[in-house]
Amino acid sequence: MGRVKEKAPMSHVKKSTASKVFDGCNAAFMILFCITIIFPLWDVVVRSFSRPQDISYMSLNLIPKYVTWDAYAYCLEKEGLFGALFMSFARTAIGTVIHLCVVSLAAYALTKPQMPFRNVIQTYFLIPMFVSAGVIPAYINIKNLGLVNNFLVYVLPTSFSIFNCIIVRNFFYSIDKGMEESASIDGASQFTFFKDIIMPLSKPVLATVALWQMVGQWNAWFDNMMYTSGNKKLLTLQYMLRRMLDRLNASGSSGVSGVDAMGVTVDASEDTVKAAVTVIVVIPIVCVYPFVQKYFVKGIMVGAVKG
C-alpha cells in the first residue's frame, strides 16, 4: 500500500507572480494611505509646538525649529478650563452609558416577532433618520421639556439612535436562538437572559457603538451654544475652545502676535493656538481607542451584515 503524499504547509506554497504583484500593490497602497493620515496629524502637532514665524504654509512641518509651549499656555490659562474639561468628561461618560442602555433594550425588543406593532414602531423610528424638523422646532421642544440650562440636555436627546439600534439589533439576530430556549427551560426571565447572556456576548457591537457615541459626545459643542450658554457651570471644553478661537479670529491675530497668558506675553497666533486646541481635544479619544479597537471590526461587520 503506497504512502499518501502529505500536502505541503501553506507557508511553503510558492506564490505566483500575479499574487506577489497584488500583495506588493496592496502594501504600497496601505503605506501611502497611512502616510496621508499620519503626516497631516503630525503637522498639526508640530504647529502646536512652533512659533508663528517658524510655520511653513507651503509644505508639511516635520520638526519644530524651536520648541515652545506658548500656544498651550494660552489655552490652559483660561479661567474655568478644568471645570469645562470635567463637564466634557461627565457628558461623554454618562451620555454613552445611557445611550448603550436605551439602544440595547430597544434593539432586543425589536428582535421579538411577538412584539405588538413592531413594524409600525420600526418605521416610526426610521422617519427622523431621513427627515429633520429643524433647529427652531428642536429648540422649542427642548424648552418645553425644561431642559434649557440643564445638564440632561446633553444626554437625553442623544440617548437613542435608530442607526445604532439597527446595528445592535442585527448583532442580536446572529446569536444562537437555542440559548434563549435553554435559558427559558431553566427558568430564566427575559431580563435575566438579556443581562446574563445577550449583553456579555455582545461586547464587540457594544464597544463599537460606545466608541461612536463617545466621539460624538466629546466633539459636541452646538448643543452647549444653543441650550446652555446662559449657565457657565455647564460650559464644555469644546465650546470653550471654539469661543477662544472665535476671539482670536475677531482680533485678527493671524500673523505673529503677543498674547497674554498666565500674566506673561506669549508668542502665539491663530494657527498655533488652533493646532494646540486640536491636540487637546483629540488626545482623550486617541487614548480610549486602543482599548476598543479589537472589538471594532467584528462589531461593525457582524452588526451590519447579519439579520
C-alpha positions as CSV (number, residue, x, y, z in Angstrom):
1,M,0.0,0.0,0.0
2,G,1.5,3.2,-1.2
3,R,2.1,6.1,1.2
4,V,-0.1,9.1,0.7
5,K,1.9,12.2,-0.1
6,E,1.4,14.9,2.5
7,K,0.3,18.3,1.4
8,A,2.9,21.0,1.8
9,P,2.3,23.5,4.5
10,M,0.5,26.7,3.4
11,S,3.5,28.8,4.4
12,H,5.7,26.9,1.9
13,V,3.3,27.2,-1.0
14,K,5.0,29.2,-3.7
15,K,3.1,32.3,-4.7
16,S,2.5,33.1,-8.3
17,T,3.9,36.3,-9.9
18,A,0.5,37.8,-10.1
19,S,-0.1,37.1,-6.4
20,K,3.2,38.8,-5.5
21,V,2.4,41.8,-7.6
22,F,-1.1,42.1,-6.0
23,D,0.4,41.8,-2.4
24,G,3.0,44.4,-3.3
25,C,0.4,46.9,-4.6
26,N,-1.7,46.3,-1.5
27,A,1.2,47.0,0.8
28,A,2.2,50.1,-1.2
29,F,-1.4,51.4,-1.1
30,M,-1.7,50.9,2.6
31,I,1.6,52.6,3.3
32,L,0.6,55.6,1.2
33,F,-2.8,55.7,2.9
34,C,-1.3,55.7,6.3
35,I,1.1,58.5,5.3
36,T,-1.9,60.6,4.1
37,I,-3.4,60.2,7.6
38,I,-0.3,60.4,9.8
39,F,1.5,63.3,8.2
40,P,-1.3,65.9,8.5
41,L,-1.8,64.9,12.1
42,W,1.9,65.2,12.8
43,D,1.9,68.6,11.0
44,V,-0.8,69.8,13.5
45,V,1.3,68.6,16.5
46,V,4.4,70.3,15.2
47,R,2.5,73.6,14.6
48,S,1.2,73.5,18.2
49,F,4.8,73.4,19.5
50,S,6.1,76.0,17.0
51,R,6.4,79.8,17.0
52,P,4.2,81.6,14.4
53,Q,7.2,82.8,12.4
54,D,8.5,79.3,12.1
55,I,5.4,77.7,10.5
56,S,5.6,76.8,6.8
57,Y,2.4,77.3,4.8
58,M,3.8,75.8,1.6
59,S,4.8,72.3,3.0
60,L,4.5,70.0,5.9
61,N,6.1,71.0,9.2
62,L,8.1,67.9,10.2
63,I,10.1,69.2,13.1
64,P,9.7,72.4,15.2
65,K,12.6,74.8,14.6
66,Y,12.2,76.0,18.2
67,V,10.0,74.1,20.7
68,T,7.7,76.4,22.6
69,W,4.7,75.8,24.8
70,D,3.2,79.2,24.3
71,A,0.1,78.0,22.4
72,Y,-0.7,75.5,25.1
73,A,-0.1,78.2,27.8
74,Y,-2.6,80.4,26.1
75,C,-5.2,77.6,26.1
76,L,-4.6,76.4,29.6
77,E,-4.6,79.8,31.3
78,K,-8.3,80.3,30.6
79,E,-10.4,80.5,33.7
80,G,-12.8,77.6,34.1
81,L,-10.8,75.3,31.8
82,F,-10.8,72.4,34.2
83,G,-14.5,72.8,35.0
84,A,-15.2,72.7,31.3
85,L,-12.9,69.6,31.0
86,F,-14.8,67.9,33.8
87,M,-18.2,68.7,32.1
88,S,-17.0,67.2,28.8
89,F,-15.9,64.1,30.6
90,A,-19.2,63.9,32.5
91,R,-21.4,64.3,29.5
92,T,-19.3,61.8,27.5
93,A,-19.3,59.1,30.2
94,I,-23.0,59.5,31.3
95,G,-24.3,60.0,27.8
96,T,-22.5,56.9,26.5
97,V,-23.8,54.7,29.3
98,I,-27.4,55.9,28.9
99,H,-27.2,55.6,25.1
100,L,-26.0,51.9,25.4
101,C,-28.7,51.0,27.8
102,V,-31.5,52.6,25.8
103,V,-30.3,51.3,22.4
104,S,-29.6,47.8,23.7
105,L,-33.1,47.5,25.3
106,A,-34.8,48.8,22.2
107,A,-32.8,46.6,19.9
108,Y,-33.6,43.5,22.0
109,A,-37.3,44.3,21.9
110,L,-37.2,44.7,18.2
111,T,-35.8,41.2,17.7
112,K,-39.0,39.7,19.2
113,P,-41.5,38.7,16.4
114,Q,-44.3,38.7,19.0
115,M,-43.8,42.3,19.9
116,P,-47.1,44.2,19.1
117,F,-46.8,46.8,16.3
118,R,-43.2,46.0,15.8
119,N,-43.1,47.0,12.1
120,V,-45.0,50.2,12.8
121,I,-42.6,51.2,15.6
122,Q,-39.5,50.5,13.4
123,T,-41.0,52.7,10.6
124,Y,-41.7,55.4,13.2
125,F,-38.1,55.3,14.4
126,L,-36.8,55.4,10.8
127,I,-38.6,58.6,9.8
128,P,-36.4,61.0,11.9
129,M,-33.4,59.3,10.4
130,F,-34.2,60.9,7.0
131,V,-36.3,63.9,7.9
132,S,-35.3,66.5,10.5
133,A,-37.8,69.1,11.9
134,G,-35.1,71.8,12.1
135,V,-33.3,73.9,14.7
136,I,-36.3,76.1,15.8
137,P,-38.7,73.2,16.5
138,A,-35.9,71.3,18.2
139,Y,-35.3,74.3,20.5
140,I,-38.9,74.8,21.3
141,N,-39.2,71.1,22.1
142,I,-36.2,71.3,24.4
143,K,-37.5,74.4,26.1
144,N,-41.0,72.9,26.7
145,L,-39.3,69.8,28.3
146,G,-37.5,72.1,30.7
147,L,-34.0,71.1,29.5
148,V,-32.7,74.5,28.7
149,N,-29.7,75.3,31.0
150,N,-30.0,71.7,32.3
151,F,-27.2,69.1,32.2
152,L,-29.8,66.5,31.0
153,V,-29.9,68.3,27.6
154,Y,-26.5,66.8,26.9
155,V,-27.6,63.2,27.4
156,L,-31.4,62.8,26.9
157,P,-31.7,64.0,23.3
158,T,-28.8,61.7,22.3
159,S,-29.9,58.7,24.3
160,F,-31.3,56.9,21.3
161,S,-30.1,56.5,17.7
162,I,-32.1,54.3,15.2
163,F,-28.9,53.7,13.2
164,N,-27.1,52.3,16.2
165,C,-30.2,50.4,17.2
166,I,-30.3,48.6,13.9
167,I,-26.6,47.7,14.2
168,V,-27.1,46.3,17.6
169,R,-30.4,44.5,16.6
170,N,-28.7,42.8,13.7
171,F,-25.9,41.6,16.0
172,F,-28.6,40.2,18.4
173,Y,-30.0,38.3,15.4
174,S,-26.7,36.5,15.0
175,I,-26.8,35.0,18.5
176,D,-28.0,31.4,18.6
177,K,-31.7,31.2,19.4
178,G,-31.2,27.9,21.2
179,M,-29.6,29.8,24.1
180,E,-32.8,31.5,24.8
181,E,-34.8,28.3,24.7
182,S,-32.3,26.6,27.1
183,A,-32.4,29.6,29.4
184,S,-36.2,29.7,29.5
185,I,-36.3,25.9,30.3
186,D,-34.0,26.7,33.2
187,G,-36.5,29.3,34.4
188,A,-34.6,32.4,33.3
189,S,-36.7,35.5,32.7
190,Q,-36.3,37.7,29.6
191,F,-34.4,40.3,31.6
192,T,-32.1,37.7,33.1
193,F,-31.4,36.2,29.7
194,F,-30.7,39.7,28.3
195,K,-28.5,40.7,31.2
196,D,-26.5,37.5,31.7
197,I,-26.3,36.1,28.2
198,I,-27.1,38.6,25.5
199,M,-25.1,41.5,26.9
200,P,-21.8,39.6,27.6
201,L,-21.9,38.1,24.1
202,S,-22.5,41.5,22.5
203,K,-19.3,43.1,23.7
204,P,-18.0,43.7,20.1
205,V,-21.0,45.6,18.9
206,L,-21.5,47.5,22.2
207,A,-17.8,48.6,22.1
208,T,-18.3,49.8,18.6
209,V,-21.5,51.8,19.4
210,A,-19.8,53.1,22.6
211,L,-16.9,54.4,20.6
212,W,-19.2,56.2,18.1
213,Q,-21.2,57.8,20.9
214,M,-18.1,58.8,22.9
215,V,-16.6,60.6,19.9
216,G,-19.9,62.3,19.2
217,Q,-20.4,63.4,22.8
218,W,-16.8,64.5,23.2
219,N,-16.8,66.6,20.0
220,A,-20.2,68.2,20.5
221,W,-20.4,71.9,21.1
222,F,-23.6,73.1,19.2
223,D,-26.0,72.0,22.0
224,N,-23.8,73.9,24.5
225,M,-24.2,77.0,22.4
226,M,-27.9,76.5,21.8
227,Y,-29.3,75.3,25.1
228,T,-26.9,76.1,28.0
229,S,-25.0,79.2,27.0
230,G,-26.7,81.0,29.9
231,N,-25.1,78.7,32.5
232,K,-21.3,78.9,32.8
233,K,-21.2,75.8,35.0
234,L,-22.4,73.7,32.0
235,L,-19.7,75.1,29.7
236,T,-17.9,72.2,27.9
237,L,-14.3,72.1,26.7
238,Q,-15.2,72.1,23.0
239,Y,-17.4,75.1,23.1
240,M,-14.9,77.0,25.4
241,L,-12.1,76.3,22.9
242,R,-14.3,77.3,20.0
243,R,-15.1,80.7,21.6
244,M,-11.4,81.1,22.2
245,L,-10.7,80.6,18.5
246,D,-13.5,83.0,17.6
247,R,-12.0,85.7,19.7
248,L,-8.6,85.1,18.1
249,N,-10.2,85.4,14.6
250,A,-12.0,88.6,15.6
251,S,-8.8,90.2,16.9
252,G,-7.1,89.5,13.5
253,S,-4.2,87.7,15.1
254,S,-3.4,85.5,12.0
255,G,0.3,86.5,12.0
256,V,2.9,86.8,14.7
257,S,1.4,88.3,17.8
258,G,2.0,88.6,21.6
259,V,-0.9,87.1,23.5
260,D,-1.3,87.4,27.3
261,A,-1.3,84.0,29.1
262,M,-0.8,83.4,32.8
263,G,0.3,87.0,33.2
264,V,3.1,86.7,30.7
265,T,3.1,87.7,27.0
266,V,3.5,84.6,24.9
267,D,4.3,84.2,21.2
268,A,1.2,82.6,19.7
269,S,-1.1,83.1,16.8
270,E,-4.4,81.8,15.4
271,D,-2.7,78.9,13.7
272,T,-0.6,77.7,16.6
273,V,-3.5,78.0,19.1
274,K,-5.8,76.2,16.7
275,A,-3.3,73.4,16.5
276,A,-2.9,73.3,20.3
277,V,-6.7,73.2,20.6
278,T,-6.9,70.3,18.2
279,V,-4.3,68.3,20.1
280,I,-6.0,68.9,23.4
281,V,-9.4,67.8,22.1
282,V,-8.1,64.7,20.2
283,I,-5.8,63.2,22.9
284,P,-8.6,61.7,25.2
285,I,-10.2,59.9,22.2
286,V,-6.9,58.6,21.0
287,C,-6.2,57.2,24.5
288,V,-9.5,55.4,24.6
289,Y,-9.5,54.0,21.0
290,P,-6.8,51.2,21.5
291,F,-8.9,49.6,24.3
292,V,-12.0,49.2,22.0
293,Q,-10.2,48.8,18.6
294,K,-10.1,45.0,18.9
295,Y,-13.9,44.9,19.0
296,F,-14.5,47.5,16.4
297,V,-14.2,45.5,13.1
298,K,-16.0,42.4,14.4
299,G,-18.8,44.5,15.9
300,I,-19.5,46.6,12.8
301,M,-19.2,43.7,10.3
302,V,-21.5,41.3,12.2
303,G,-23.9,44.0,13.1
304,A,-24.2,45.3,9.6
305,V,-24.4,42.0,7.7
306,K,-26.4,39.7,9.9
307,G,-30.1,39.7,10.2
